Amino acid sequence: MRLIWICLVATALGGQAIAADRERNAETAVDKAEALERKAAAEEGVTPRAKPITRPEAQAVDPTGKAPLDDAITCLSRSIYWEAKGGSPADMEAVASVAMNRLGHEGFPDTLCEVVKQGSEQGSCQFSWWCDGRPDQVKEDERYELAKEVARKALNQQLRDRTDGALYFHDRTVSPDWAAKYLRTAETRKFLFYRPRKDAAQ
């Protein structure tokens, strides 16, 4: 009986230590992401110092996909997930590149959460999932883990920009009127990517 009690106490303490470690990792990742976001949005010649986010740190943020969208990792991960969860890793990486390309670019905000939510006040979101009226909680854990890994690499500037500087994209199944105004820069299995012809965001 005493041995069982000792095992139960050890298990409980171990669980608390793991939870505390996860919370520390999440806090560290959120802080690093904020610095990396500032670095990505900074004007040329300005290079704020920022340490890369590790995989365990990124995975500790919003582990169940239900947190409010108020930090860079969650906003970028949820965008990648909802825009490209049914696509390939290349589709996910390309969506991440568009969000990162918008950071600090003329006509776009300086934080990823603002980039993701842009247009919602007029009811025409730049990222359609944000104002489609459906719940935003994650439903597929493995795909969300992959989205967070893509977001981590994007924030760390470890992704090749598959979009060649694109600021816009759309699903291949639609033909929006706005696409004709822009230069098509790239395509993936799921999406087509564009940037302004004179490098002026609208």
C-alpha positions in Angstrom: 0.0 0.0 0.0 2.8 2.4 0.9 4.5 1.7 -2.4 1.3 2.5 -4.3 1.0 5.8 -2.4 4.6 6.7 -3.3 4.0 5.9 -7.0 0.9 8.0 -7.0 2.7 11.0 -5.4 5.6 10.6 -7.8 3.2 10.5 -10.8 1.4 13.6 -9.6 4.6 15.5 -9.1 5.9 14.4 -12.5 2.7 15.6 -14.1 3.0 19.0 -12.4 6.6 19.3 -13.5 5.7 18.5 -17.1 2.9 21.1 -17.1 5.1 23.7 -15.6 7.8 23.0 -18.2 5.2 23.3 -21.0 4.0 26.6 -19.6 7.6 28.0 -19.4 8.2 26.8 -23.0 5.0 28.5 -24.2 5.9 31.8 -22.5 9.4 31.7 -23.9 8.1 31.0 -27.4 5.6 33.8 -27.3 8.3 36.3 -26.2 10.7 35.1 -28.9 7.9 35.2 -31.5 7.2 38.9 -30.6 10.8 39.8 -31.1 11.0 37.8 -34.4 7.8 39.5 -35.6 9.3 42.9 -34.9 12.5 41.9 -36.7 10.5 40.8 -39.8 8.4 44.0 -39.8 11.4 46.3 -39.3 12.6 48.7 -41.9 15.7 47.9 -43.9 18.8 48.4 -41.9 17.1 47.9 -38.6 17.7 44.5 -37.2 16.3 43.9 -33.7 18.0 41.0 -31.9 15.9 37.9 -31.7 16.6 34.2 -30.7 15.0 31.4 -32.7 12.0 29.5 -31.4 12.7 25.8 -30.7 10.2 23.1 -31.7 9.2 22.2 -28.1 8.6 25.9 -27.3 6.4 26.3 -30.4 4.4 23.1 -29.7 3.8 24.2 -26.1 1.8 27.3 -27.4 -1.9 26.7 -27.7 -1.6 22.9 -27.5 -5.3 22.3 -28.0 -6.0 24.9 -30.7 -8.5 26.8 -28.5 -6.6 29.8 -27.2 -7.6 33.3 -28.1 -5.7 34.7 -31.1 -3.5 37.2 -29.4 0.1 36.1 -30.0 2.1 35.7 -33.2 2.5 31.9 -33.1 -1.2 31.2 -32.5 -2.3 33.7 -35.2 0.1 32.4 -37.8 -0.4 28.7 -36.9 -4.2 29.0 -37.0 -4.1 30.8 -40.4 -1.9 28.1 -41.8 -4.1 25.4 -40.4 -7.4 26.9 -41.6 -6.2 28.0 -45.0 -4.2 24.9 -45.9 -4.9 22.1 -43.5 -6.1 19.9 -46.3 -3.0 20.7 -48.4 0.6 19.6 -48.6 3.4 21.0 -46.5 4.3 23.2 -49.5 0.8 24.7 -49.4 1.2 25.4 -45.7 4.6 27.0 -46.1 3.4 29.2 -48.9 0.5 30.5 -46.8 3.0 31.3 -44.0 5.2 33.1 -46.5 2.3 35.4 -47.6 1.6 36.3 -44.0 5.2 37.0 -43.3 5.6 39.0 -46.5 2.8 41.3 -45.4 4.4 42.1 -42.1 5.5 45.7 -42.2 4.8 46.0 -46.0 3.0 49.2 -47.1 -0.7 48.8 -46.7 -0.4 46.0 -44.1 -0.1 45.9 -40.3 3.1 45.3 -38.3 1.9 42.2 -36.3 0.8 38.8 -37.5 -2.5 38.9 -35.5 -3.4 42.3 -37.2 -2.3 40.9 -40.6 -4.6 37.8 -40.1 -7.6 39.9 -38.8 -7.2 42.7 -41.3 -10.4 43.6 -43.1 -12.7 42.0 -40.5 -14.0 45.5 -39.5 -15.4 45.8 -43.0 -16.5 42.2 -43.2 -14.0 41.3 -46.0 -11.1 39.5 -44.3 -7.8 39.1 -46.0 -7.7 35.6 -44.6 -11.1 34.2 -45.2 -11.3 31.8 -42.3 -11.2 34.7 -39.8 -14.6 36.0 -40.7 -16.4 33.1 -42.2 -18.7 32.8 -39.2 -17.5 29.3 -38.2 -15.8 28.3 -35.0 -12.0 28.7 -35.1 -11.0 25.9 -32.8 -8.7 23.2 -34.2 -10.2 19.8 -35.1 -7.2 17.8 -36.3 -4.3 17.7 -33.8 -1.7 16.3 -36.2 -2.3 18.9 -38.9 -2.2 21.7 -36.2 1.1 20.4 -34.9 2.4 20.6 -38.5 1.0 24.1 -38.9 2.8 25.2 -35.7 6.1 23.8 -37.0 5.7 25.7 -40.2 4.8 28.8 -38.2 7.9 28.3 -36.1 10.2 28.0 -39.1 8.5 31.0 -40.8 9.1 33.2 -37.7 12.7 32.0 -37.4 13.1 32.9 -41.1 14.0 29.3 -41.9 11.5 28.9 -44.7 12.3 29.5 -48.4 9.7 31.8 -49.8 7.9 29.6 -52.3 5.7 32.5 -53.4 8.5 34.8 -54.7 7.3 37.7 -52.5 3.5 37.2 -52.9 1.1 39.3 -50.8 -2.1 37.6 -52.0 -3.3 34.2 -52.8 -6.5 32.2 -53.6 -7.6 28.7 -53.9 -7.4 27.2 -57.4 -11.1 26.5 -57.3 -12.1 30.2 -57.4 -11.4 33.0 -59.8 -11.6 36.3 -57.9 -11.8 39.6 -60.0 -8.9 41.1 -58.1 -6.4 38.5 -59.4 -6.3 40.1 -62.9 -4.8 43.3 -61.4 -1.7 41.5 -60.0 1.3 39.6 -61.2 1.1 35.8 -60.6 4.3 34.8 -58.8 3.9 31.1 -57.9 1.5 28.2 -57.5 1.2 25.2 -55.4 -1.1 22.2 -55.7 -3.9 24.1 -53.9 -3.2 27.8 -54.4 -2.2 30.6 -56.8 0.0 33.5 -55.5 0.3 37.1 -56.6 2.0 40.4 -55.8 1.2 44.0 -57.1 2.7 44.8 -60.4 4.3 48.0 -59.1 5.0 46.6 -55.6 2.2 48.7 -54.0 -0.2 46.8 -51.7 -3.9 47.7 -51.8 
